[in-house]
């Protein structure tokens, strides 16, 4: 079972004199209070709320801060809620091009999340998707069509093959907007972006280069993080023998090393190329 971090989420309402009420929500980690599982987190949150926050009225120079609306949440739900908010915001941006169908948006995200949360997934999960969007936020201003790039990113690992992932992305676009993406060329664009994450050929479209680099960014992680992520990949392919996994992995990694440049955009080359090559060389030596 992966470790989950539990938090007590508390709304702090600031009653500014003459200026109405402004609310902000804070997260209090429960692990220091013994909240390391759902059961212990419930107990820790209850004690913390009753003993520390419920009796508190903190007077400030500009008004009063008082806590309310306690919620128990875990790190997984933070990732899920962040991605869901991003997905709906993205659809609203795309919507002026066509018409968004709200009920389909709910069903589509629920299905999307369920695919990334399958029990046999350990690396290609919502955490991976969340990490991809962290990288995306640094380069969205460089993209030619950041909205469709983000849309393709949501679907790039939704299935076990990029071809199937691309088909789902186009199909969901049709359901979401009641618009045939082939009419405007949107379907072709989405397909190109998702298929780019096969990492087989050099891309010509700049947005395709970006999605490739975003997907491979973890290769440039610090060695301890890289090793941890590599362990998750191995676990995801636990149905393969060590020999089968090593053969396939070395083939993929050597294919990356044989390229003149692993990363296809200047931003990601400058940020990750050197560390990625060091990580890959070390990984291949360990697989040999």
C-alpha positions as YAML, in Angstrom:
chain: A
units: angstrom
residues:
- id: 1
  name: UNK
  ca: [0.00, 0.00, 0.00]
- id: 2
  name: UNK
  ca: [1.45, 3.40, -0.94]
- id: 3
  name: UNK
  ca: [1.85, 5.84, 1.94]
- id: 4
  name: UNK
  ca: [-0.80, 8.58, 2.04]
- id: 5
  name: UNK
  ca: [-0.45, 11.87, 3.84]
- id: 6
  name: UNK
  ca: [-3.55, 13.00, 5.73]
- id: 7
  name: UNK
  ca: [-4.50, 16.61, 6.47]
- id: 8
  name: UNK
  ca: [-7.07, 18.56, 8.42]
- id: 9
  name: UNK
  ca: [-8.38, 21.27, 6.14]
- id: 10
  name: UNK
  ca: [-9.72, 24.30, 8.01]
- id: 11
  name: UNK
  ca: [-11.30, 27.45, 6.62]
- id: 12
  name: UNK
  ca: [-10.07, 30.62, 8.29]
- id: 13
  name: UNK
  ca: [-12.59, 33.40, 7.83]
- id: 14
  name: UNK
  ca: [-11.21, 36.88, 8.32]
- id: 15
  name: UNK
  ca: [-13.89, 39.34, 9.32]
- id: 16
  name: UNK
  ca: [-12.37, 42.61, 8.23]
- id: 17
  name: UNK
  ca: [-14.21, 45.55, 9.72]
- id: 18
  name: UNK
  ca: [-16.22, 47.28, 7.02]
- id: 19
  name: UNK
  ca: [-14.78, 45.07, 4.29]
- id: 20
  name: UNK
  ca: [-16.92, 41.95, 4.53]
- id: 21
  name: UNK
  ca: [-15.52, 38.45, 5.13]
- id: 22
  name: UNK
  ca: [-12.61, 36.87, 3.28]
- id: 23
  name: UNK
  ca: [-11.93, 33.14, 3.61]
- id: 24
  name: UNK
  ca: [-8.79, 31.12, 3.07]
- id: 25
  name: UNK
  ca: [-8.28, 27.39, 3.65]
- id: 26
  name: UNK
  ca: [-5.21, 25.98, 5.37]
- id: 27
  name: UNK
  ca: [-3.91, 22.40, 5.54]
- id: 28
  name: UNK
  ca: [-2.56, 20.98, 8.80]
- id: 29
  name: UNK
  ca: [-0.50, 17.77, 8.37]
- id: 30
  name: UNK
  ca: [-1.82, 15.08, 10.72]
- id: 31
  name: UNK
  ca: [1.24, 12.80, 10.72]
- id: 32
  name: UNK
  ca: [2.91, 14.73, 13.59]
- id: 33
  name: UNK
  ca: [-0.28, 14.09, 15.60]
- id: 34
  name: UNK
  ca: [-0.29, 10.34, 14.87]
- id: 35
  name: UNK
  ca: [-2.55, 10.53, 11.83]
- id: 36
  name: UNK
  ca: [-0.76, 8.02, 9.59]
- id: 37
  name: UNK
  ca: [-3.79, 6.00, 8.44]
- id: 38
  name: UNK
  ca: [-7.40, 6.88, 7.75]
- id: 39
  name: UNK
  ca: [-8.54, 5.67, 11.16]
- id: 40
  name: UNK
  ca: [-5.81, 7.41, 13.15]
- id: 41
  name: UNK
  ca: [-6.19, 10.52, 10.97]
- id: 42
  name: UNK
  ca: [-9.89, 10.74, 11.87]
- id: 43
  name: UNK
  ca: [-9.01, 10.59, 15.58]
- id: 44
  name: UNK
  ca: [-6.13, 13.07, 15.26]
- id: 45
  name: UNK
  ca: [-8.26, 15.51, 13.24]
- id: 46
  name: UNK
  ca: [-11.08, 15.32, 15.79]
- id: 47
  name: UNK
  ca: [-8.76, 16.02, 18.73]
- id: 48
  name: UNK
  ca: [-6.91, 18.78, 16.87]
- id: 49
  name: UNK
  ca: [-10.16, 20.46, 15.83]
- id: 50
  name: UNK
  ca: [-11.80, 20.30, 19.25]
- id: 51
  name: UNK
  ca: [-8.76, 21.21, 21.35]
- id: 52
  name: UNK
  ca: [-6.84, 23.65, 19.18]
- id: 53
  name: UNK
  ca: [-9.16, 25.24, 16.63]
- id: 54
  name: UNK
  ca: [-12.74, 25.12, 17.89]
- id: 55
  name: UNK
  ca: [-12.12, 27.26, 21.03]
- id: 56
  name: UNK
  ca: [-9.91, 29.72, 19.19]
- id: 57
  name: UNK
  ca: [-10.88, 33.24, 18.27]
- id: 58
  name: UNK
  ca: [-7.76, 35.08, 17.23]
- id: 59
  name: UNK
  ca: [-8.06, 38.84, 17.22]
- id: 60
  name: UNK
  ca: [-6.07, 40.68, 14.58]
- id: 61
  name: UNK
  ca: [-5.49, 44.40, 14.15]
- id: 62
  name: UNK
  ca: [-7.71, 44.43, 11.08]
- id: 63
  name: UNK
  ca: [-10.45, 42.14, 12.32]
- id: 64
  name: UNK
  ca: [-11.04, 38.61, 13.61]
- id: 65
  name: UNK
  ca: [-9.84, 35.22, 12.34]
- id: 66
  name: UNK
  ca: [-12.02, 32.28, 13.26]
- id: 67
  name: UNK
  ca: [-11.84, 28.67, 12.05]
- id: 68
  name: UNK
  ca: [-14.74, 26.73, 10.56]
- id: 69
  name: UNK
  ca: [-15.69, 24.03, 8.05]
- id: 70
  name: UNK
  ca: [-13.17, 21.32, 9.01]
- id: 71
  name: UNK
  ca: [-12.52, 18.61, 6.41]
- id: 72
  name: UNK
  ca: [-10.39, 15.49, 6.49]
- id: 73
  name: UNK
  ca: [-8.54, 14.96, 3.22]
- id: 74
  name: UNK
  ca: [-5.63, 12.89, 2.00]
- id: 75
  name: UNK
  ca: [-2.90, 13.66, -0.48]
- id: 76
  name: UNK
  ca: [-4.56, 11.52, -3.15]
- id: 77
  name: UNK
  ca: [-7.69, 13.65, -3.05]
- id: 78
  name: UNK
  ca: [-5.56, 16.80, -3.35]
- id: 79
  name: UNK
  ca: [-4.12, 15.50, -6.62]
- id: 80
  name: UNK
  ca: [-7.53, 14.38, -7.84]
- id: 81
  name: UNK
  ca: [-9.28, 17.65, -6.99]
- id: 82
  name: UNK
  ca: [-6.47, 19.68, -8.56]
- id: 83
  name: UNK
  ca: [-6.65, 17.70, -11.81]
- id: 84
  name: UNK
  ca: [-10.44, 17.85, -11.85]
- id: 85
  name: UNK
  ca: [-10.40, 21.63, -11.40]
- id: 86
  name: UNK
  ca: [-7.82, 21.94, -14.15]
- id: 87
  name: UNK
  ca: [-9.82, 19.68, -16.48]
- id: 88
  name: UNK
  ca: [-13.05, 21.68, -16.07]
- id: 89
  name: UNK
  ca: [-11.21, 24.98, -16.43]
- id: 90
  name: UNK
  ca: [-9.62, 23.69, -19.63]
- id: 91
  name: UNK
  ca: [-12.98, 22.61, -21.06]
- id: 92
  name: UNK
  ca: [-14.45, 26.03, -20.34]
- id: 93
  name: UNK
  ca: [-11.60, 27.65, -22.29]
- id: 94
  name: UNK
  ca: [-12.10, 25.29, -25.23]
- id: 95
  name: UNK
  ca: [-15.90, 25.66, -25.07]
- id: 96
  name: UNK
  ca: [-16.14, 29.00, -26.97]
- id: 97
  name: UNK
  ca: [-14.91, 27.09, -30.03]
- id: 98
  name: UNK
  ca: [-17.93, 24.82, -29.69]
- id: 99
  name: UNK
  ca: [-20.55, 23.81, -27.07]
- id: 100
  name: UNK
  ca: [-19.62, 21.96, -23.88]
- id: 101
  name: UNK
  ca: [-21.99, 19.23, -22.64]
- id: 102
  name: UNK
  ca: [-21.81, 19.40, -18.81]
- id: 103
  name: UNK
  ca: [-23.05, 15.88, -18.01]
- id: 104
  name: UNK
  ca: [-20.52, 14.45, -20.43]
- id: 105
  name: UNK
  ca: [-17.76, 16.44, -18.72]
- id: 106
  name: UNK
  ca: [-18.61, 14.78, -15.38]
- id: 107
  name: UNK
  ca: [-18.69, 11.30, -16.92]
- id: 108
  name: UNK
  ca: [-15.53, 11.89, -18.93]
- id: 109
  name: UNK
  ca: [-13.41, 13.01, -15.97]
- id: 110
  name: UNK
  ca: [-14.74, 10.20, -13.77]
- id: 111
  name: UNK
  ca: [-13.78, 7.66, -16.44]
- id: 112
  name: UNK
  ca: [-10.42, 9.35, -17.04]
- id: 113
  name: UNK
  ca: [-9.54, 9.27, -13.34]
- id: 114
  name: UNK
  ca: [-10.66, 5.64, -13.02]
- id: 115
  name: UNK
  ca: [-8.22, 4.58, -15.74]
- id: 116
  name: UNK
  ca: [-5.27, 6.25, -14.05]
- id: 117
  name: UNK
  ca: [-6.32, 4.79, -10.69]
- id: 118
  name: UNK
  ca: [-6.43, 1.15, -11.79]
- id: 119
  name: UNK
  ca: [-4.84, -1.09, -9.12]
- id: 120
  name: UNK
  ca: [-2.22, -2.46, -11.53]
- id: 121
  name: UNK
  ca: [-0.81, 1.03, -12.13]
- id: 122
  name: UNK
  ca: [2.06, 2.30, -10.04]
- id: 123
  name: UNK
  ca: [3.86, 4.83, -12.25]
- id: 124
  name: UNK
  ca: [1.31, 5.85, -14.91]
- id: 125
  name: UNK
  ca: [-1.09, 7.19, -12.30]
- id: 126
  name: UNK
  ca: [-2.76, 10.47, -11.42]
- id: 127
  name: UNK
  ca: [0.51, 11.41, -9.68]
- id: 128
  name: UNK
  ca: [2.35, 11.11, -13.01]
- id: 129
  name: UNK
  ca: [-0.33, 13.20, -14.70]
- id: 130
  name: UNK
  ca: [-0.10, 15.79, -11.93]
- id: 131
  name: UNK
  ca: [3.69, 15.94, -12.32]
- id: 132
  name: UNK
  ca: [3.28, 16.40, -16.06]
- id: 133
  name: UNK
  ca: [1.08, 19.43, -15.51]
- id: 134
  name: UNK
  ca: [3.62, 20.94, -13.13]
- id: 135
  name: UNK
  ca: [6.08, 20.83, -16.04]
- id: 136
  name: UNK
  ca: [3.38, 22.04, -18.44]
- id: 137
  name: UNK
  ca: [2.77, 25.18, -16.39]
- id: 138
  name: UNK
  ca: [6.38, 26.25, -16.95]
- id: 139
  name: UNK
  ca: [6.08, 26.06, -20.75]
- id: 140
  name: UNK
  ca: [2.42, 26.74, -21.60]
- id: 141
  name: UNK
  ca: [3.37, 30.22, -22.77]
- id: 142
  name: UNK
  ca: [5.62, 28.61, -25.40]
- id: 143
  name: UNK
  ca: [2.91, 26.38, -26.88]
- id: 144
  name: UNK
  ca: [1.16, 27.22, -30.12]
- id: 145
  name: UNK
  ca: [-2.12, 25.75, -28.85]
- id: 146
  name: UNK
  ca: [-1.78, 25.28, -25.07]
- id: 147
  name: UNK
  ca: [-5.41, 24.21, -24.66]
- id: 148
  name: UNK
  ca: [-5.23, 21.26, -27.04]
- id: 149
  name: UNK
  ca: [-1.77, 20.40, -25.70]
- id: 150
  name: UNK
  ca: [-3.23, 20.24, -22.18]
- id: 151
  name: UNK
  ca: [-6.20, 18.20, -23.44]
- id: 152
  name: UNK
  ca: [-3.88, 15.68, -25.11]
- id: 153
  name: UNK
  ca: [-1.76, 15.54, -21.95]
- id: 154
  name: UNK
  ca: [-4.78, 14.43, -19.92]
- id: 155
  name: UNK
  ca: [-5.21, 11.43, -22.22]
- id: 156
  name: UNK
  ca: [-1.65, 10.53, -23.17]
- id: 157
  name: UNK
  ca: [-1.39, 7.56, -20.76]
- id: 158
  name: UNK
  ca: [-5.07, 6.76, -20.27]
- id: 159
  name: UNK
  ca: [-4.69, 3.40, -22.08]
- id: 160
  name: UNK
  ca: [-1.87, 0.90, -22.40]
- id: 161
  name: UNK
  ca: [-1.06, 1.98, -25.96]
- id: 162
  name: UNK
  ca: [-0.73, 5.48, -27.35]
- id: 163
  name: UNK
  ca: [-2.95, 4.55, -30.31]
- id: 164
  name: UNK
  ca: [-5.76, 3.56, -27.97]
- id: 165
  name: UNK
  ca: [-5.16, 6.65, -25.80]
- id: 166
  name: UNK
  ca: [-5.43, 8.88, -28.89]
- id: 167
  name: UNK
  ca: [-8.67, 7.19, -29.94]
- id: 168
  name: UNK
  ca: [-10.16, 7.79, -26.48]
- id: 169
  name: UNK
  ca: [-9.07, 11.44, -26.56]
- id: 170
  name: UNK
  ca: [-10.79, 12.08, -29.89]
- id: 171
  name: UNK
  ca: [-13.89, 10.11, -28.91]
- id: 172
  name: UNK
  ca: [-14.25, 12.05, -25.63]
- id: 173
  name: UNK
  ca: [-13.82, 15.35, -27.48]
- id: 174
  name: UNK
  ca: [-16.79, 14.42, -29.65]
- id: 175
  name: UNK
  ca: [-18.85, 13.50, -26.59]
- id: 176
  name: UNK
  ca: [-17.86, 16.62, -24.66]
- id: 177
  name: UNK
  ca: [-18.54, 19.16, -27.36]
- id: 178
  name: UNK
  ca: [-20.94, 17.38, -29.72]
- id: 179
  name: UNK
  ca: [-18.55, 18.44, -32.43]
- id: 180
  name: UNK
  ca: [-16.81, 16.13, -34.88]
- id: 181
  name: UNK
  ca: [-13.13, 16.99, -34.34]
- id: 182
  name: UNK
  ca: [-12.27, 15.71, -37.81]
- id: 183
  name: UNK
  ca: [-14.16, 18.62, -39.37]
- id: 184
  name: UNK
  ca: [-11.81, 21.27, -37.98]
- id: 185
  name: UNK
  ca: [-8.69, 19.13, -37.92]
- id: 186
  name: UNK
  ca: [-8.77, 19.10, -34.12]
- id: 187
  name: UNK
  ca: [-8.94, 15.30, -34.05]
- id: 188
  name: UNK
  ca: [-5.82, 15.00, -36.16]
- id: 189
  name: UNK
  ca: [-4.00, 17.50, -33.95]
- id: 190
  name: UNK
  ca: [-4.97, 15.66, -30.75]
- id: 191
  name: UNK
  ca: [-3.95, 12.32, -32.27]
- id: 192
  name: UNK
  ca: [-0.56, 13.70, -33.33]
- id: 193
  name: UNK
  ca: [0.11, 15.00, -29.83]
- id: 194
  name: UNK
  ca: [-0.82, 11.79, -28.04]
- id: 195
  name: UNK
  ca: [1.05, 9.56, -30.50]
- id: 196
  name: UNK
  ca: [4.15, 11.72, -30.04]
- id: 197
  name: UNK
  ca: [4.51, 10.21, -26.55]
- id: 198
  name: UNK
  ca: [5.54, 6.88, -28.14]
- id: 199
  name: UNK
  ca: [8.95, 8.61, -28.31]
- id: 200
  name: UNK
  ca: [9.85, 6.87, -31.54]
- id: 201
  name: UNK
  ca: [10.51, 9.66, -34.01]
- id: 202
  name: UNK
  ca: [11.68, 13.27, -33.92]
- id: 203
  name: UNK
  ca: [8.68, 15.58, -33.93]
- id: 204
  name: UNK
  ca: [8.15, 18.48, -36.32]
- id: 205
  name: UNK
  ca: [5.34, 20.24, -34.46]
- id: 206
  name: UNK
  ca: [6.61, 22.33, -31.56]
- id: 207
  name: UNK
  ca: [3.65, 21.33, -29.38]
- id: 208
  name: UNK
  ca: [4.41, 17.66, -30.10]
- id: 209
  name: UNK
  ca: [7.99, 18.30, -28.99]
- id: 210
  name: UNK
  ca: [6.71, 19.86, -25.79]
- id: 211
  name: UNK
  ca: [4.43, 16.95, -24.88]
- id: 212
  name: UNK
  ca: [7.31, 14.52, -25.49]
- id: 213
  name: UNK
  ca: [9.61, 16.47, -23.22]
- id: 214
  name: UNK
  ca: [6.97, 16.87, -20.53]
- id: 215
  name: UNK
  ca: [6.37, 13.11, -20.55]
- id: 216
  name: UNK
  ca: [10.10, 12.36, -20.26]
- id: 217
  name: UNK
  ca: [10.89, 15.04, -17.67]
- id: 218
  name: UNK
  ca: [11.13, 12.46, -14.87]
- id: 219
  name: UNK
  ca: [14.27, 11.07, -16.53]
- id: 220
  name: UNK
  ca: [16.03, 14.22, -15.37]
- id: 221
  name: UNK
  ca: [15.03, 13.86, -11.74]
- id: 222
  name: UNK
  ca: [17.60, 13.71, -8.95]
- id: 223
  name: UNK
  ca: [19.11, 10.21, -8.67]
- id: 224
  name: UNK
  ca: [17.15, 9.16, -5.57]
- id: 225
  name: UNK
  ca: [13.86, 10.33, -7.10]
- id: 226
  name: UNK
  ca: [14.72, 8.67, -10.41]
- id: 227
  name: UNK
  ca: [15.42, 5.39, -8.61]
- id: 228
  name: UNK
  ca: [12.10, 5.60, -6.79]
- id: 229
  name: UNK
  ca: [10.20, 6.23, -10.03]
- id: 230
  name: UNK
  ca: [12.09, 3.43, -11.75]
- id: 231
  name: UNK
  ca: [10.94, 1.12, -8.95]
- id: 232
  name: UNK
  ca: [7.33, 2.09, -9.64]
- id: 233
  name: UNK
  ca: [7.77, 1.33, -13.34]
- id: 234
  name: UNK
  ca: [9.22, -2.08, -12.51]
- id: 235
  name: UNK
  ca: [6.27, -2.76, -10.21]
- id: 236
  name: UNK
  ca: [3.84, -1.80, -12.96]
- id: 237
  name: UNK
  ca: [5.47, -4.38, -15.22]
- id: 238
  name: UNK
  ca: [5.65, -7.05, -12.53]
- id: 239
  name: UNK
  ca: [3.98, -9.51, -14.92]
- id: 240
  name: UNK
  ca: [7.32, -9.61, -16.80]
- id: 241
  name: UNK
  ca: [10.30, -11.61, -15.62]
- id: 242
  name: UNK
  ca: [13.42, -9.68, -14.61]
- id: 243
  name: UNK
  ca: [15.07, -10.72, -17.87]
- id: 244
  name: UNK
  ca: [12.11, -9.66, -20.02]
- id: 245
  name: UNK
  ca: [11.82, -6.32, -18.24]
- id: 246
  name: UNK
  ca: [15.57, -5.63, -18.42]
- id: 247
  name: UNK
  ca: [15.66, -6.42, -22.14]
- id: 248
  name: UNK
  ca: [12.74, -4.12, -22.97]
- id: 249
  name: UNK
  ca: [13.88, -1.35, -20.67]
- id: 250
  name: UNK
  ca: [17.45, -1.33, -21.98]
- id: 251
  name: UNK
  ca: [16.17, -1.19, -25.54]
- id: 252
  name: UNK
  ca: [14.03, 1.85, -24.74]
- id: 253
  name: UNK
  ca: [16.73, 3.64, -22.74]
- id: 254
  name: UNK
  ca: [19.48, 2.96, -25.27]
- id: 255
  name: UNK
  ca: [17.17, 4.30, -27.96]
- id: 256
  name: UNK
  ca: [17.00, 7.56, -26.02]
- id: 257
  name: UNK
  ca: [20.77, 7.70, -25.51]
- id: 258
  name: UNK
  ca: [21.39, 7.12, -29.21]
- id: 259
  name: UNK
  ca: [19.49, 10.26, -30.05]
- id: 260
  name: UNK
  ca: [21.55, 13.39, -30.48]
- id: 261
  name: UNK
  ca: [19.31, 14.98, -27.86]
- id: 262
  name: UNK
  ca: [16.80, 13.30, -25.54]
- id: 263
  name: UNK
  ca: [14.79, 16.46, -25.11]
- id: 264
  name: UNK
  ca: [13.51, 18.19, -28.22]
- id: 265
  name: UNK
  ca: [13.05, 21.70, -26.84]
- id: 266
  name: UNK
  ca: [15.68, 24.08, -25.54]
- id: 267
  name: UNK
  ca: [13.88, 24.62, -22.23]
- id: 268
  name: UNK
  ca: [13.89, 20.94, -21.26]
- id: 269
  name: UNK
  ca: [17.38, 20.30, -22.68]
- id: 270
  name: UNK
  ca: [18.81, 23.01, -20.48]
- id: 271
  name: UNK
  ca: [16.85, 21.79, -17.47]
- id: 272
  name: UNK
  ca: [17.15, 17.99, -17.68]
- id: 273
  name: UNK
  ca: [19.41, 16.68, -20.50]
- id: 274
  name: UNK
  ca: [22.63, 16.22, -18.52]
- id: 275
  name: UNK
  ca: [20.98, 14.64, -15.48]
- id: 276
  name: UNK
  ca: [18.78, 12.42, -17.66]
- id: 277
  name: UNK
  ca: [21.80, 11.00, -19.51]
- id: 278
  name: UNK
  ca: [23.59, 10.34, -16.21]
- id: 279
  name: UNK
  ca: [20.52, 8.59, -14.78]
- id: 280
  name: UNK
  ca: [20.05, 6.46, -17.91]
- id: 281
  name: UNK
  ca: [23.71, 5.38, -18.08]
- id: 282
  name: UNK
  ca: [23.54, 4.36, -14.40]
- id: 283
  name: UNK
  ca: [20.26, 2.52, -14.92]
- id: 284
  name: UNK
  ca: [21.54, 0.57, -17.94]
- id: 285
  name: UNK
  ca: [24.67, -0.46, -16.03]
- id: 286
  name: UNK
  ca: [22.50, -1.80, -13.22]
- id: 287
  name: UNK
  ca: [20.32, -3.73, -15.70]
- id: 288
  name: UNK
  ca: [23.32, -5.36, -17.38]
...
